[in-house]
Amino acid sequence: MKTKDLVHIALFAALIGVCAQITIPTPIVPFTLQPFAISLTALTLPRKQAVSAVILYVLLGLIGLPVFAGGSGGFGVVLSPTFGFIVGFIPMAYAIATFKDKKVYGFRILSLIAGIVVLYGIAMPYLYYNLTVLLEAPTEISKLLMLYCLPYLPTDSLSSVVSSWISDRIPV
C-alpha cells in the first residue's frame, strides 16, 4: 500500500470514531452516525482500504481508545449487548464496497441495503445471545427486532442515502 492509502485508512478510521461520538440518546441504544460513516467509508475507498479503516477503528476501540459510542473503549466492550453492531461494521463495509462499483443501475443502492442487512444480521444474533445467555434475561426475538432494529432502520436508510450523495463528491 502507498502512503496515500494508509493516510486514507487512518482518516476514515478517525471519521468513524468522531461519528460514533455524535449521538442522540434513547432509552435503549443511542442513535449514532456510525452507520453513516461506515457507508461513506465503503463507498469512497476501495474495498481493501475501506475494510482496513473499519478494522483499524475496531482495534483502536478494543485496545482502550474511547472511540466507540459514548466514549467507550477497551476489551470489556465485547461483553456489551451492542458489541455485535461494532463487529458487524466490518462485513457491512465489505458488502457495500464489494457491490458499489458494479456497472448495473441500482447496484449502489443494493450495496447499501446489503450493508444494512449484514449489519443487523450480525448484531441481532449477538444481542440475543448476550441478553439471553450472558445476562440471563430471556427475550423474544420479536421484541428485540421491535426495540433494536425497526426504530433504527429509517435513520440508517437516510444516512445511507446521504453517504452515497457525499461519497460522489469526495475526490480520493
Sine and cosine of phi, psi and omega as CSV:
sin_phi,cos_phi,sin_psi,cos_psi,sin_omega,cos_omega
0.00,0.00,0.56,-0.83,0.02,-1.00
-0.99,0.12,0.28,-0.96,0.04,-1.00
-0.85,0.53,-0.64,0.77,0.02,-1.00
-0.85,0.52,-0.66,0.75,0.01,-1.00
-0.90,0.43,-0.68,0.73,0.01,-1.00
-0.90,0.43,-0.61,0.79,0.05,-1.00
-0.91,0.42,-0.68,0.73,0.05,-1.00
-0.86,0.50,-0.69,0.72,0.00,-1.00
-0.87,0.50,-0.74,0.68,-0.02,-1.00
-0.90,0.43,-0.68,0.73,-0.01,-1.00
-0.90,0.43,-0.67,0.74,-0.01,-1.00
-0.96,0.28,-0.52,0.85,0.11,-0.99
-0.89,0.45,-0.66,0.75,0.05,-1.00
-0.91,0.42,-0.65,0.76,0.04,-1.00
-0.86,0.51,-0.68,0.73,0.02,-1.00
-0.88,0.47,-0.68,0.73,0.02,-1.00
-0.89,0.46,-0.64,0.77,0.04,-1.00
-0.92,0.39,-0.70,0.72,0.00,-1.00
-0.91,0.42,-0.44,0.90,0.05,-1.00
-0.93,0.38,-0.42,0.91,-0.02,-1.00
-1.00,0.09,-0.23,0.97,0.04,-1.00
-1.00,0.03,0.99,-0.17,-0.12,-0.99
-0.81,-0.59,0.47,-0.88,0.18,-0.98
-0.90,-0.43,0.94,-0.34,-0.07,-1.00
-0.90,0.44,0.66,-0.75,0.13,-0.99
-0.71,-0.71,0.29,-0.96,-0.04,-1.00
-0.88,0.47,-0.45,0.89,-0.11,-0.99
-0.98,-0.20,-0.95,0.30,0.01,-1.00
-0.75,-0.67,0.74,-0.67,-0.01,-1.00
-0.93,0.37,0.54,-0.84,0.17,-0.98
-0.96,0.29,0.73,-0.69,0.07,-1.00
-0.76,-0.65,0.15,-0.99,0.06,-1.00
-0.99,-0.10,0.25,0.97,0.02,-1.00
-0.87,0.49,-0.75,0.67,0.03,-1.00
-0.86,0.51,-0.58,0.81,0.08,-1.00
-0.87,0.49,-0.75,0.66,-0.05,-1.00
-0.91,0.42,-0.62,0.78,0.02,-1.00
-0.91,0.41,-0.71,0.71,0.02,-1.00
-0.88,0.48,-0.71,0.70,0.00,-1.00
-0.88,0.47,-0.69,0.72,0.03,-1.00
-0.87,0.50,-0.75,0.67,-0.06,-1.00
-0.93,0.37,-0.52,0.85,0.01,-1.00
-0.98,0.17,-0.43,0.90,-0.11,-0.99
-1.00,-0.03,-0.68,0.74,-0.08,-1.00
-1.00,-0.09,0.38,-0.92,0.17,-0.99
-0.88,0.48,0.38,-0.92,-0.13,-0.99
-0.80,0.60,-0.75,0.67,-0.05,-1.00
-0.87,0.49,-0.67,0.74,0.01,-1.00
-0.94,0.34,-0.65,0.76,-0.01,-1.00
-0.88,0.47,-0.74,0.67,0.00,-1.00
-0.91,0.42,-0.62,0.78,0.04,-1.00
-0.89,0.46,-0.64,0.77,0.02,-1.00
-0.89,0.45,-0.67,0.75,0.00,-1.00
-0.94,0.35,-0.66,0.75,0.05,-1.00
-0.88,0.47,-0.68,0.74,0.04,-1.00
-0.86,0.51,-0.71,0.70,0.04,-1.00
-0.84,0.54,-0.74,0.67,-0.02,-1.00
-0.89,0.45,-0.70,0.71,0.00,-1.00
-0.90,0.44,-0.65,0.76,0.04,-1.00
-0.87,0.50,-0.65,0.76,0.04,-1.00
-0.92,0.39,-0.66,0.75,-0.04,-1.00
-0.93,0.37,-0.49,0.87,0.03,-1.00
-0.99,0.13,-0.05,1.00,0.14,-0.99
0.86,-0.51,-0.15,0.99,0.05,-1.00
-0.93,0.38,0.66,-0.75,-0.07,-1.00
-0.98,0.17,0.89,0.46,-0.08,-1.00
-0.98,-0.19,-0.18,0.98,0.02,-1.00
-0.99,0.16,0.18,-0.98,-0.05,-1.00
-0.79,0.61,0.68,-0.74,0.02,-1.00
0.96,0.27,0.24,0.97,0.01,-1.00
0.97,0.26,0.35,0.94,0.00,-1.00
-1.00,0.06,0.33,-0.94,0.03,-1.00
-0.09,-1.00,0.13,-0.99,-0.02,-1.00
0.97,-0.23,0.31,-0.95,-0.09,-1.00
-0.93,0.37,-0.37,0.93,0.03,-1.00
-0.88,0.47,-0.34,0.94,0.01,-1.00
-0.89,0.47,-0.40,0.92,0.01,-1.00
-0.85,0.53,-0.51,0.86,-0.01,-1.00
-1.00,0.09,-0.08,1.00,0.03,-1.00
-0.94,0.33,0.63,-0.77,0.02,-1.00
-0.86,0.51,-0.43,0.90,-0.07,-1.00
-0.99,-0.12,0.14,0.99,0.02,-1.00
-0.89,0.46,-0.41,0.91,0.04,-1.00
-0.86,0.51,-0.51,0.86,0.07,-1.00
-0.92,0.40,-0.68,0.73,-0.01,-1.00
-0.89,0.46,-0.71,0.70,0.04,-1.00
-0.89,0.46,-0.65,0.76,-0.03,-1.00
-0.92,0.40,-0.32,0.95,0.02,-1.00
-0.89,0.45,-0.53,0.85,-0.05,-1.00
-0.92,0.39,-0.82,0.57,0.06,-1.00
-0.93,0.37,-0.41,0.91,0.09,-1.00
-0.88,0.47,-0.75,0.67,0.02,-1.00
-0.88,0.47,-0.65,0.76,0.01,-1.00
-0.88,0.47,-0.72,0.69,-0.03,-1.00
-0.89,0.46,-0.72,0.70,-0.02,-1.00
-0.91,0.42,-0.74,0.67,-0.05,-1.00
-0.92,0.40,-0.47,0.88,-0.01,-1.00
-0.94,0.35,-0.68,0.74,-0.12,-0.99
-0.99,-0.13,-0.14,0.99,-0.12,-0.99
-0.91,0.41,-0.51,0.86,-0.14,-0.99
-1.00,-0.07,0.04,1.00,0.02,-1.00
-0.89,0.46,0.61,-0.79,-0.09,-1.00
-1.00,0.07,0.27,0.96,0.02,-1.00
-0.99,-0.10,0.71,-0.71,-0.01,-1.00
-0.83,0.56,0.73,-0.68,0.07,-1.00
1.00,-0.03,-0.07,1.00,-0.03,-1.00
-0.92,0.38,-0.51,0.86,0.04,-1.00
-0.90,0.43,-0.69,0.73,0.03,-1.00
-0.90,0.43,-0.70,0.71,0.03,-1.00
-0.88,0.47,-0.58,0.81,0.02,-1.00
-0.92,0.40,-0.62,0.79,0.03,-1.00
-0.93,0.37,-0.66,0.75,0.06,-1.00
-0.89,0.45,-0.69,0.72,0.03,-1.00
-0.87,0.50,-0.64,0.77,0.02,-1.00
-0.88,0.48,-0.70,0.72,0.01,-1.00
-0.92,0.40,-0.67,0.74,0.02,-1.00
-0.88,0.47,-0.69,0.72,0.02,-1.00
-0.89,0.45,-0.70,0.72,0.00,-1.00
-0.84,0.54,-0.80,0.60,-0.03,-1.00
-0.95,0.32,-0.48,0.88,0.05,-1.00
-0.91,0.41,-0.40,0.91,0.07,-1.00
-1.00,-0.10,-0.68,0.73,-0.08,-1.00
-0.92,0.39,-0.66,0.75,-0.07,-1.00
-0.92,0.40,-0.73,0.69,0.07,-1.00
-0.88,0.47,-0.61,0.79,0.04,-1.00
-0.89,0.45,-0.70,0.71,0.02,-1.00
-0.88,0.48,-0.71,0.70,0.01,-1.00
-0.87,0.49,-0.74,0.68,0.02,-1.00
-0.87,0.49,-0.73,0.68,-0.05,-1.00
-0.87,0.49,-0.72,0.69,-0.04,-1.00
-0.94,0.33,-0.69,0.72,-0.11,-0.99
-0.99,0.13,-0.58,0.82,-0.06,-1.00
-0.99,-0.13,-0.83,0.56,-0.08,-1.00
-0.95,0.31,-0.70,0.71,-0.02,-1.00
-1.00,-0.07,-0.06,1.00,0.01,-1.00
0.76,0.65,0.71,0.71,0.04,-1.00
-0.87,-0.49,0.99,0.10,-0.04,-1.00
-0.79,0.61,0.77,-0.63,-0.05,-1.00
-0.68,-0.73,0.64,-0.77,0.06,-1.00
-0.98,0.22,0.58,-0.81,0.00,-1.00
-0.88,0.48,-0.63,0.77,0.00,-1.00
-0.88,0.47,-0.59,0.81,0.03,-1.00
-0.93,0.37,-0.65,0.76,0.05,-1.00
-0.87,0.49,-0.71,0.71,0.01,-1.00
-0.88,0.47,-0.65,0.76,-0.01,-1.00
-0.93,0.37,-0.55,0.84,-0.06,-1.00
-1.00,-0.06,-0.59,0.81,-0.16,-0.99
-0.93,-0.37,-0.16,0.99,-0.08,-1.00
-0.88,-0.48,-0.90,0.44,-0.11,-0.99
-0.84,0.55,-0.66,0.75,0.00,-1.00
-0.90,0.43,-0.39,0.92,-0.10,-1.00
-0.99,-0.12,-0.27,0.96,-0.02,-1.00
-0.87,0.49,-0.67,0.74,0.02,-1.00
-0.88,0.48,-0.69,0.73,-0.01,-1.00
-0.95,0.33,-0.59,0.80,0.05,-1.00
-0.91,0.41,-0.61,0.80,0.04,-1.00
-0.92,0.40,-0.71,0.71,0.03,-1.00
-0.89,0.46,-0.69,0.73,0.00,-1.00
-0.91,0.42,-0.50,0.86,0.07,-1.00
-0.91,0.41,-0.68,0.73,0.02,-1.00
-0.89,0.45,-0.71,0.70,0.00,-1.00
-0.90,0.43,-0.67,0.74,0.01,-1.00
-0.90,0.44,-0.57,0.82,0.04,-1.00
-0.91,0.42,-0.70,0.72,0.00,-1.00
-0.90,0.44,-0.70,0.71,-0.03,-1.00
-0.93,0.36,-0.65,0.76,-0.07,-1.00
-0.88,0.47,-0.49,0.87,0.05,-1.00
-0.92,0.38,-0.31,0.95,-0.09,-1.00
-0.96,-0.28,0.06,1.00,0.00,-1.00
-0.98,-0.18,0.90,-0.43,0.05,-1.00
-0.99,0.17,0.86,-0.50,0.02,-1.00
-0.86,-0.52,0.00,0.00,0.00,0.00
